[in-house]
Amino acid sequence: MSLRQMEYFVTVVEESSFTRAAERLHVTQPALSHQIKALEREIGGELLERLPRGVLLTPMGRAFLPHAERSVRSAAQARRAARAAAGAEGGELHIATVHSVAVGLLPEVFAHWRRAHPGVRLVLHEYARTDALEDQVERGTADLALGPVPERWSGPLIPVGEEEIVLVVPFDDPLAGRSSVGLHELADRAWVRCAMEPVVEGRPFLDGVCGVAGFEPRTAVWTEHTSTAIRMAAAGVGISTAPGHTVRGALGEDCAVLSVDPPWLRALAVFSRAPLTGAAAAFTELLTALPGTGIRPSGPPRPRAPSPERAYADCGGPPAVVR
């Protein structure tokens, strides 16, 4: 089988149509169909079920797809790495991250990058949860990822600092004049929760840390996105949690921000499947050197905290991984 055949197969799956896939690939539909049939003959069975209004993956196709995706994207990464090693200023750098980092941290970093490297186009891939981020990087979607430190990662990983997870309240809240608050003081308050909230040891993060503090959080609203939760909290619906760089940036002009005492910290890192070279290495260097991004340098190792406080980096103890 050839890389071209796998690229054709992946494109048909992404478009759910031979016609749209042929247009995207700039080939004729008969030529595309011929290559897919040749691939199926070599594999020994049908990968796609042809329907009047599209295509569906067969069981064999579902098993084959992730490997084909990885091969196609690895080839694209190899081309970009070769251009970077040759000193080419053109091309693309694909960066994967979670939504909160994309909103709160990367705009300033991208602006600096564009001024320094105008010939390298940035492509951002955003994911709601860290497990999805890691899965997509494994599949070769991006050249590098920026996000919470993975629990297990066999490739290159460079710590870039820690983000603080803060509490968001409206300006007229009784807590608004304070800089920090103990979690036990919030036992009678309502919360705005987010579907992007990490799950730690099988429990949503807030359930775990509030349980350690001796109460069950009373949820007023569930949202899909961090930015929505922040807006709800600013309007007085309830308290929300969010990374400090997200709230103190573009989304934080109409709310007050408090630290938890002791503070909640979450370690961030750049990680990838292959060694960071060329544009990927330059971007990582910029990220670690740029001041004012809302992340702090990683401190010295600290002893582990008891479960389930191992979240966002510690909830009052040492750094820990949030999945």
C-alpha positions in Angstrom: 0.0 0.0 0.0 1.1 3.5 -0.6 1.0 6.7 1.4 -1.1 8.3 -1.3 -3.7 5.5 -1.0 -3.9 6.0 2.8 -4.2 9.8 2.3 -7.1 9.2 -0.1 -8.8 6.9 2.3 -8.4 9.3 5.3 -9.8 12.2 3.1 -12.9 10.1 2.1 -13.6 9.4 5.7 -13.1 13.0 6.7 -15.4 14.3 4.0 -17.9 11.3 4.2 -18.1 11.5 0.4 -16.1 10.4 -2.6 -17.2 13.4 -4.5 -16.1 16.0 -1.9 -12.9 14.0 -1.3 -12.0 14.1 -5.0 -12.5 17.8 -5.1 -10.4 18.4 -2.1 -7.6 16.2 -3.4 -7.8 17.7 -6.9 -8.3 14.2 -8.6 -11.1 12.7 -10.6 -13.7 10.6 -8.7 -12.9 7.4 -10.8 -9.2 7.8 -10.0 -10.0 8.1 -6.3 -12.3 5.1 -6.3 -9.6 3.1 -8.2 -7.0 3.8 -5.5 -9.4 3.0 -2.6 -10.3 -0.3 -4.3 -6.6 -1.1 -4.8 -6.0 -0.5 -1.1 -8.9 -2.7 -0.1 -7.6 -5.5 -2.4 -4.2 -5.3 -0.8 -5.6 -5.3 2.8 -8.0 -8.1 2.0 -11.4 -6.6 2.6 -13.7 -3.6 2.4 -12.8 -0.5 4.4 -15.8 1.6 3.4 -19.5 0.9 3.0 -20.8 2.9 0.0 -24.2 4.4 0.7 -26.4 6.6 -1.5 -25.7 9.6 0.7 -22.2 9.0 1.8 -19.9 6.4 3.2 -19.5 4.5 6.5 -16.5 2.7 7.9 -16.7 -1.1 8.0 -15.2 -2.8 11.1 -12.0 -3.4 9.1 -12.0 0.3 8.2 -12.4 1.4 11.8 -9.4 -0.7 12.8 -7.3 0.6 9.9 -8.2 4.4 10.2 -6.1 5.4 13.2 -3.0 3.8 11.6 -3.6 5.5 8.3 -4.1 8.8 10.0 -0.9 8.5 11.9 1.0 7.6 8.7 -0.4 10.5 6.7 0.2 13.1 9.5 3.6 11.8 10.2 4.6 12.3 6.6 3.3 15.9 6.8 5.3 16.4 10.0 8.4 15.0 8.3 8.0 17.5 5.4 7.7 20.4 7.9 10.7 19.2 9.9 12.8 18.8 6.8 12.0 22.4 5.7 12.8 23.7 9.2 16.2 21.8 9.2 17.0 23.3 5.8 16.4 26.8 7.2 13.2 27.4 5.3 11.2 30.3 6.6 7.9 29.2 5.0 5.6 26.4 5.9 3.3 25.8 8.9 3.7 25.0 12.6 0.7 23.0 14.0 0.1 23.5 17.7 -2.4 21.6 19.8 -3.7 22.8 23.1 -6.7 22.9 25.4 -9.4 25.6 25.1 -8.4 27.5 28.3 -4.7 27.8 27.2 -5.7 28.8 23.7 -7.9 31.7 25.1 -5.8 32.9 28.0 -2.2 32.2 27.1 -1.5 31.8 23.4 -2.8 35.1 21.9 0.2 37.1 23.2 2.6 34.3 22.4 1.3 34.1 18.8 1.5 37.8 18.4 5.2 37.8 19.3 5.8 34.8 17.1 4.2 36.5 14.1 6.4 39.5 14.5 9.6 37.3 14.7 8.6 34.7 12.1 6.1 36.2 9.6 6.8 33.5 7.1 5.7 30.6 9.3 1.9 30.1 9.4 0.5 28.9 12.7 -2.3 26.3 12.8 -4.0 25.9 16.2 -5.9 22.7 17.1 -8.1 23.2 20.3 -9.5 20.4 22.4 -11.9 20.4 25.4 -10.0 17.9 27.6 -6.5 16.9 28.1 -7.1 13.2 27.2 -8.4 14.3 23.8 -5.3 16.5 23.4 -2.9 13.7 24.1 -4.8 11.3 21.8 -4.6 13.7 18.9 -0.9 14.4 19.4 -0.3 10.7 19.4 -2.1 10.5 16.1 0.2 13.2 14.6 -2.3 16.0 14.3 0.2 18.6 15.5 3.9 19.2 15.7 3.7 20.0 19.4 1.2 20.3 22.2 1.0 22.8 25.0 -1.1 21.7 28.0 -1.2 20.0 31.4 1.7 17.6 31.9 0.6 14.1 30.6 0.4 11.3 33.1 2.4 9.1 30.7 4.4 10.3 27.8 7.2 8.6 26.0 8.3 11.4 23.7 10.0 14.7 24.3 8.5 16.8 27.2 9.6 20.2 28.3 8.1 21.8 31.4 7.2 25.5 30.8 5.8 26.5 34.2 2.7 26.4 36.3 -0.7 28.1 35.9 -2.8 29.0 38.9 -6.4 27.9 39.0 -8.5 30.8 40.6 -12.0 31.5 41.7 -14.2 34.0 39.8 -16.9 36.1 41.4 -18.8 39.3 40.4 -17.4 42.7 41.6 -20.2 43.1 44.1 -19.7 39.7 45.8 -18.7 39.9 49.5 -15.5 38.1 48.6 -14.5 40.5 45.9 -12.3 42.6 48.1 -10.2 39.7 49.3 -7.1 38.3 47.6 -7.6 34.7 48.7 -10.2 32.4 50.4 -10.1 29.0 52.1 -12.2 26.4 50.2 -14.1 25.5 53.4 -15.6 29.1 53.5 -17.5 28.3 50.3 -19.6 25.4 51.6 -22.8 27.3 51.2 -22.1 28.8 47.8 -23.4 27.8 44.4 -21.0 26.9 41.6 -20.9 27.3 37.9 -19.4 24.0 36.5 -17.9 23.3 33.2 -17.7 20.2 31.0 -14.0 20.9 30.6 -13.4 20.4 34.3 -10.7 17.7 34.8 -11.6 14.3 36.1 -9.2 13.1 38.8 -9.2 9.5 40.0 -12.7 9.0 38.5 -14.3 12.1 40.0 -14.7 15.6 38.7 -12.0 17.8 40.2 -14.3 20.2 42.2 -16.2 17.2 43.7 -12.9 15.8 45.0 -11.4 18.9 46.5 -14.7 20.1 48.1 -15.1 16.6 49.5 -11.7 16.9 51.1 -12.8 20.3 52.5 -15.9 18.6 54.0 -18.7 19.6 51.8 -20.4 18.7 48.5 -20.5 21.6 45.9 -23.9 22.8 45.0 -24.0 23.2 41.2 -26.2 26.0 39.8 -25.3 25.7 36.1 -23.3 23.3 33.9 -21.6 24.9 30.9 -19.7 23.5 27.9 -16.8 26.0 27.8 -14.6 27.7 30.4 -15.2 31.2 28.9 -19.0 30.7 29.4 -18.5 29.6 33.0 -16.5 32.8 33.6 -19.2 35.0 32.1 -21.8 33.3 34.2 -19.8 33.8 37.4 -19.2 37.5 36.5 -23.0 37.9 36.2 -23.5 36.4 39.7 -24.9 33.0 38.8 -22.3 31.3 41.0 -18.6 30.8 41.7 -16.5 29.3 38.9 -13.0 28.0 38.6 -10.6 28.8 35.8 -6.9 29.2 34.9 -5.8 32.7 36.1 -4.4 33.6 32.7 -7.8 33.1 31.1 -9.7 35.3 33.6 -7.1 38.0 33.9 -6.9 38.4 30.2 -9.6 39.4 27.8 -12.4 37.6 29.7 -11.7 39.1 33.1 -12.7 42.8 32.9 -16.1 42.5 34.6 -15.3 40.1 37.5 -13.1 39.7 40.6 -10.5 37.0 40.9 -9.4 35.2 44.1 -6.8 32.7 44.9 -7.6 29.6 46.9 -5.6 29.3 50.1 -3.4 27.3 49.7 -3.2 27.9 46.0 -4.2 25.5 43.3 -1.4 25.1 40.7 -1.3 23.0 37.5 2.0 22.2 35.7 2.2 23.0 32.0 4.5 21.4 29.4 5.3 21.3 25.7 5.3 17.7 24.5 5.5 16.0 21.1 6.0 12.7 19.4 9.3 13.6 17.8 12.3 15.8 18.9 11.6 19.5 18.7 13.6 21.1 15.9 13.3 24.2 13.7 10.1 26.2 14.1 8.8 23.8 16.9 12.0 24.4 18.9 11.9 28.1 18.3 8.3 28.3 19.4 9.1 26.4 22.6 12.0 28.7 23.4 9.8 31.8 22.9 7.1 30.3 25.2 9.5 29.7 28.0 11.3 33.1 27.6 8.3 35.4 27.2 7.3 37.3 30.3 3.8 38.3 31.2 2.0 35.2 29.8 0.3 34.4 33.1 2.3 31.3 33.9 5.0 31.1 36.5 8.3 29.2 36.4 8.1 25.7 37.8 9.3 25.5 41.3 11.4 22.8 43.0 9.9 19.4 43.5 7.6 19.1 46.5 6.3 16.0 48.3 3.2 14.4 46.9 -0.2 15.4 48.3 -2.8 12.9 49.5 -5.5 11.9 47.0 -7.8 13.4 45.8 -6.0 16.7 46.3 -3.6 15.8 43.5 -5.3 18.0 40.9 -4.4 21.2 39.0 -1.1 20.5 40.5 -1.9 20.2 44.1 -4.9 22.0 45.8 -2.6 22.8 48.6 0.1 20.3 48.1 2.7 19.4 45.5 2.4 19.4 41.7 0.2 16.7 40.2 -1.2 15.7 36.9 -4.7 16.5 35.8 -6.1 14.1 33.2 
